[in-house]
């Protein structure tokens, strides 16, 4: 499936697209087979906590290479064990309302800093349609709430809030300015 832009996906989503075990996306990035970006957690008590996002385009290319090798006689290794997960993940990603570009994706903490709000507020803003954001799907933990947001949409919202505050027409609390 060709995408108009390179979309950011989570580690579970990447593994499903490539047909590999959920731990393999991280290992593949350590070997230099995939590019990953690490986003920081906004939790002050655990600043070392991070999560990774991957390029959907690279995952699709990796799977296409795998399929070609299989058609040409195999890879010399075992077949990928989770290829059956691929179709369901393609459908899930196609049904998403928000497709955030890989280079534009930021974490909840970064979104809060740009917007001048507490890190718990950007998910509510995304649900209200004020900024672009989505939860990364994780089949191991359906309660997982790793959000990614579009930096461009956060910057645009912060600029609009600044204009409204200057005009005295912004509703709600004043935002922190960087």
N, C-alpha and C positions, 0 to 999 in steps of 0.2 A: 504494500500500500504506500503510495507516494504522499507525503505530507507537504503542505505549502511551506511550513517552517519547521525547524528542528525543535521538537517538543520535549520538555523536561518530563521525565518519568522517575518513579521511585525504584528501589532495588527489587521489590517483589514484581512490579510491573515489567522491569527489564528482564528478569529471569524468566518470566512467563513468555515474553516475546521471543526469547532466544531458545526456549525449550530446555532450560537447565535448572538445576536445583537452586533454591533461593539464595544459597550462600555463594554461588559461583560468580555472580555479577561483581561482587567485591574482589574476589580472587582474580577475575579476569582484568579488572582495572589495575591491580597490583602488578600483573604481568605485562601491562601496557597494551592489552588487547582492546580495552574500552577506556573512554575518558569519563571521569566522574568529577563532580563538584561536591564539596563538603559544605553543608550549611550548619550554622551554629544554633544550638538550642537557646531560647530566650531566658531560661531559668537561671536566676542569679546564683542559687545555691549549688548548681551543677554546670559551671561554664564550660567544662571539657566535653559535655555531651553534644554529639553531632549526628547528622544523618546525611545520606548521600543521594544525589540525583544523577541520572544518566541521560545520555542523548538517545532519543528514540531512533533517530536516523542510524546511528552506529549499531544499535541493537538489531535493527532490520537488516543492515548490511552484513552483520555477523551471521545471522540466521540464513541469509541468502547464500553466503559462502559455504556454510555447513550443508545446506541442501545440495549445492553444486558438487561438493566433495562426495556426498552420499550417492548422487547419480553417477559419478565417475568411478565408483567402486568402493567407497568408504573412506573413513578418516584414519584408519589404523587403530582406532580406539573404540570403546563401547559407544553405542548410540546414545543420544541425549535422552534422559529419562522423563523429562517433563514437556515433551513436544505437544502432548495432548492438551496442555493448559493454554497453548497459544491462541486457539480460535476464540475461546471465552474472553481472553484478555483483549484481543483485537476488537471484539464487540463492545466490551466495557469501555475501552479508550475511545471508540467511535461515538459512544453515547454521551461522552462528557460535554458539558456546556462550555467549560473553560479549557482551552489549550494554551498553555503558557510556554513561551519559547525558552529553550535551554539556557541561553545567555541572559535572559531577562528574569529568571526565577530567583526568588529570595525567600528567606525563612520568615517566620512569624516575628522574631525579634527585630530583624532588619526592617520589616514592614512597619512595625510599631515606631521605630526610630525615625523613619522617613515621614510617617504620618503625624508624629508628635503625640502618640497615644500609648497607653499601656499595651503590652504585648498580647493581652487577652482580647483586645478589641478588634484587630484586623479580621479574625474569622467571622465575627458578627457583621462587619462591613461587607465582607465578601458574600455572605449569605443574603444580605440586603441588596446586592448588586452595585454597591458603590465603588468597589475595586474588584479586580480579577484575581481569583484564588480558588484553590481546590484542595481536597484531602487526597493524599497519595494512598492508593489502594494497597492493603496488606492482607493477603489471604491467611496469614498465620494469626493475625489479631484483628478482628473486625472492629474493635473499639479503638484502634490506632487513630490518632488525630495529628499526623504530621502534615501540616499545611504548607503549600508553596503559593507564592503570590507573584504577580507581575510588578516588577519595579516601576515600569512606565506608568501603570495605572495608579500606583501609590503616589508617585511624584505628581501626577495630574490632579489627584484628589487633594493632596496637600496644598498645591498651588490654588486650587479652587477655594479651599477652606480659608487660606490666607486672604484671598480677595474678599470673601464674605465677611471675615473678621474685620478687615480694614473698613469695609462699608457699614459695619455694625448690623449686618443681617444674618450672621451665622447663628444657628440654633445650637444649644448645648454648651458644654464647657469649652474654654479656650484651650488651644493645643499648644504644646511645648514647641518652641522654635529652636532649630539646631544652630 
